[in-house]
Amino acid sequence: MIRARFQRSPGKNEMSAGAVASNPIPAARVLSPRGRRIASDYLRRILSARVYDVAHESTLQPARSLSRRLSNQVLLKREDQQSVFSFKLRGAFNKMAQLPPERLQRGVICASAGNHAQGVALAARRLGCRAVIVMPVTTPRVKVDAVQALGGEVVLEGDSYSDAYLHALALQQAQDLSFVHPFDDPDVIAGQGTVAAEILRQHQGPLDAVFVPIGGGGLVSGVAAYIKAVRPDIRVIGVHTSDSDAMRRSVAAGRRVQLDDVGLFADGTAVKLVGEETFRIARQLVDDYVVVTTDEVCAAIKDVFQDTRSIMEPSGALGVAGIKQYVSAHRCRGQTLVAVTSGANMNFDRLRFVAERADFGEQREALFAVTIPEERGSFKRLCALVGARSVTEFNYRISDQRQAHVFVGLAIGRRDEAERIERQFVRNGFATVNLSDDEMAKEHVRHMVGGRSELAEGERLFRFVFPERPGALMRFLAELHPQWNISLFHYRNQGADYGRILVGIQLPAGDEPALRRFLQSLAYPYVEETDNPVYRLFLR
């Protein structure tokens, strides 16, 4: 085993893990003789890997804002900056460059959720051979289009990588093509290992841990093999999503475990069964595993954007999500931590979901179902309890003569604040259910509150636009006449400069002049929607 010792004084703006660390993360595992042999064997492969015909040395970029928040130095290994926006071209080209010329001329085939497919297609174009790419039907369109643009012949088959893989094996036999595995191949693993070689070359000072996304295990195996051969003191930590954690389960069981289903949000790591070779390497060389939720991944995508103005795909942000969870769990400070941002092939349409869920991942939004008496003034009393907190959502529709159920979203600073708010509502006579961890509430119910009501007789419907600033919503409610009944209320903070409210108001007879005065006094743009056909079809 080769051990390299690096000595360098950190710059004045860097945190030195050796000097200021408190609550350090656990020490790296002691390698067994078998683990040392694996690392040594792969070191030779990695040092001789051919990747720079198509790849470039990607940036190791400080995440300055995230580092300040976490009180640790966080560095991003920007593999999303490669020409195909992913590290996968490294392993694909290295594998194909090792093929005998006669096999290369017959063509290659692969199965991939998208990023490996682009790597194979690019390598095939550079090497002048045919490439057949089998992709799951769930693959984002942006990845399919990218493969086709590079000259790959795309075949869509199955709902996951594993399904596409079986179909690709059948096509390989039928057409006598060479199979380029996305992860379970020594040449592919060695190509991915060049990522670690670059990290250690770019940062020769104290380095505590490298966090690597895991699907089938090719990247984490290559990274772990190089690091454990050169700097075995550095921890290598694999990061899974909670619904695609095949490697973690396999290592825990001591054998490869096949998942029945995998999640599709982080499609780049949605693998049911890890490779034989990647399992052999990971169980010997990877120090630990972190499992993150979809909401935590969304928050990590936002974190990377704030520091880099780049948008990761879900799998590409796993390393950052893993760092945040690990720091929280171990309460470490002053450490130097690297996240491999492995890809940026993001479907634009997914951004709506990411933006919606990022605050939950950061524990910055809490949802509640609050029951209040169906009587005038109750809604205002509830808002008074909310006080100066930022309201992210208010949904309500009159449905019962005695009780009203209000769907409330509030900005919070930490998760236990949601519990305190719940207790405050209950102490003031409002039965409350905390929905912050309720998947159905976050995904569906928040968009479905409302509908027709027989109790909404004489309702007038108005749509308002107002400046999105603290107190604007309370000012609106304070100006409402106490004899007017709010029969419908919908507000959702969209992060824009202006907020939008849809309000149903029931007026006593003769209060039309007072309504006009109220509308004028607000000085907010508004539109009356009482005659809108959508209102009549779905809400009236």
VENHUZI-V507118 format. One line per field, one symbol per residue. ss: DSSP state (H for helix, E for strand, - for the rest). Layout:
# VENHUZI-V507118
ss->???
This chain:
# VENHUZI-V507118
ss->----------------HHHH-E----------HHHHHHHHHHHHHHH------------EEE-HHHHHHH--EEEEEEHHH----E-HHHHHHHHHH---HHHHHH-EEEEE--HHHHHHHHHHHHH---EEEEE-----HHHHHHHHH---EEEE----HHHHHHHHHHHHHHH--EE------HHHHHHHHHHHHHHHHH------EEEEE----HHHHHHHHHHHHH----EEEEEEE----HHHHHHHH-------------HHH------HHHHHHHHHH--EEEEE-HHHHHHHHHHHHHHH------HHHHHHHHHHHHHHHH--E--EEEEEE-E------HHHHHHHHHHHH---EEEEEEEEE----HHHHHHHHH----EEEEEEE-----EEEEEEEEE---HHHHHHHHHHHHH---EEEE----HHHHH-HHH-----------EEEEEEEEE----HHHHHHHH-----EEEEEEEE-----EEEEEEEEE-----HHHHHHHHHHH--EEEE----HHHHHH--
